[in-house]
Amino acid sequence: MTQRVCFTMQLKRDRIADYRAAHVTVWPEMQRALSETGWANYSLFLRESDGLVVGYLETEDFEAALAGMAEKEVNSRWQGSMAEFFEASTHPDRSMLRLEEYFHLE
């Protein structure tokens, strides 16, 4: 059964433009790692006014998908390069606040 996952993260307001620029070209090896570990239909949304990032993905097992990425060397490099943009963490992928899905129209 596919899980739909939504989460939030918080950017530093003065780094929003730099964060967007960093995502113009996501490393191909990072994209492969995400696909290999079960991240499908992965999207990021940004509220420019305050730096709220909302992420969405579909996966068979979110915990397994997170664990799979944690084992990837490219993820460590990517998270290290992204850390300066975020408020609360040196590892942005560890600061995701997962939202509860309470309704879905099929």
C-alpha positions in Angstrom: 0.0 0.0 0.0 1.4 3.4 -1.0 1.8 6.0 1.7 1.3 9.6 0.9 3.7 11.7 3.0 3.7 15.4 3.6 6.2 17.3 5.8 7.4 20.7 6.6 10.8 22.3 7.2 11.8 25.9 7.9 14.3 27.9 5.9 16.2 30.9 7.2 14.4 33.9 5.6 17.6 35.5 4.3 18.6 32.3 2.5 15.3 31.6 0.5 16.7 32.8 -2.8 19.9 30.8 -2.4 18.0 27.6 -1.4 15.8 28.0 -4.6 18.9 28.5 -6.7 20.5 25.3 -5.2 17.5 23.3 -6.5 17.7 24.5 -10.1 19.9 21.5 -10.7 19.6 18.7 -8.2 22.6 16.3 -8.5 21.7 13.4 -10.8 23.2 11.0 -8.2 20.9 12.4 -5.5 17.9 12.0 -7.8 18.9 8.4 -8.4 19.4 7.7 -4.7 15.9 9.1 -4.0 14.3 6.9 -6.6 16.3 3.8 -5.5 15.2 4.2 -1.9 11.5 4.5 -2.8 10.8 8.3 -3.0 8.2 8.7 -5.8 6.3 11.8 -6.9 8.5 13.8 -4.6 7.8 17.5 -4.7 8.9 20.5 -2.7 6.8 23.7 -2.3 7.9 27.0 -0.8 6.0 29.8 0.9 8.2 32.8 0.0 6.9 35.1 2.7 8.5 33.1 5.6 10.5 30.2 4.2 8.1 27.4 5.0 9.0 24.4 2.9 6.3 21.7 2.3 7.4 18.4 0.9 5.2 15.6 -0.6 6.1 12.1 -1.7 4.6 8.7 -2.2 6.4 5.6 -0.9 5.7 2.1 0.2 7.4 2.6 3.6 8.5 6.1 4.7 10.7 4.9 7.5 12.5 2.6 5.1 12.8 5.4 2.6 14.4 7.6 5.2 16.7 4.9 6.4 17.7 4.1 2.9 18.7 7.7 2.2 20.6 7.9 5.5 22.9 5.1 4.2 23.7 6.9 1.0 26.9 8.9 0.8 25.4 11.3 -1.7 22.7 12.2 0.9 25.3 13.1 3.5 27.0 15.4 1.0 23.6 16.9 -0.1 22.4 17.5 3.4 25.7 19.1 4.3 25.4 21.5 1.4 21.7 22.3 2.4 22.2 22.7 6.1 23.2 26.4 6.0 19.7 27.3 4.6 17.7 25.8 7.4 16.7 27.2 10.8 16.9 24.2 13.1 19.3 21.5 11.9 22.7 20.7 10.6 20.9 17.8 8.9 17.8 19.1 7.2 16.4 15.7 6.5 16.3 15.1 10.2 14.2 18.2 10.9 11.2 17.2 8.8 8.0 17.6 10.6 5.6 15.0 9.2 2.0 16.0 8.9 -0.9 13.6 9.5 -3.1 12.8 6.6 -6.7 12.9 7.7 -8.6 13.0 4.5 -8.1 11.9 0.9 -10.5 12.1 -2.0 -10.2 9.1 -4.2 
